[in-house]
């Protein structure tokens, strides 16, 4: 197994980020405000390698935020990861952009929700156990009317994280009133979180081939029709 540094890409939100990780340590990280920085991504990648004093040939794998999230950014991260993986002959480590927020969650039970626009959120729930974080609600695309159909959460106090949880705090309080404790503001997916989870995954798996890597969209449509917008 190649134990060289993992290069991580996260472009699913309006803050694009890249990071380099090795042996439990972030070697370098860069951010760029602006969704899907297709014209700036190579500058970001070159900068993070230079900061860490590494070269492309040093890399042992590519991790990327696989989604769900912004369609263009998720597709861009997957495509760049595939190209680098093929060119360098190294494996890829796709990481859920919802699950990556467990890396910075300050509570043991977290509902992660990210703004999906069109009055919807991407939502999943995770609980910390002795073996690590366990998925309690699989990732899904939710409208306000879907909340009543969600399964009950396991017993205990639950907190929300992510832009969707903050925006929907009142709705989520109504859905899980006896368990909901509020939200943790200011948390969003970042390449450092992607890198850390991919580093853990590399201890258990050899990753996936570039040809097998796929984005996680959850939504097939990325905009409302004029009629649906009332135009």
Secondary structure, 3 states (H helix, E strand, C coil): CCCCCEEEEECCCCEEEEEEEECCEEEEEEEEECCCCCCCHHHHHHHHHHHHCCCHHHCCEEEEEEECCCHHHHHHHHHHHHHHHHHHCCEEEEEECCHHHHHHCCCCEEEEEEEEECCEEEEEEEEEECCEEEEEEEEEEEEHHHHHHCCCCCCCCEEEECHHHHHCHHHHHHHCCCCEEEEECCCCCCHHHHHHHHHHHHCCCCCECHHHCCCCCCCCCCCCCCCCCCC
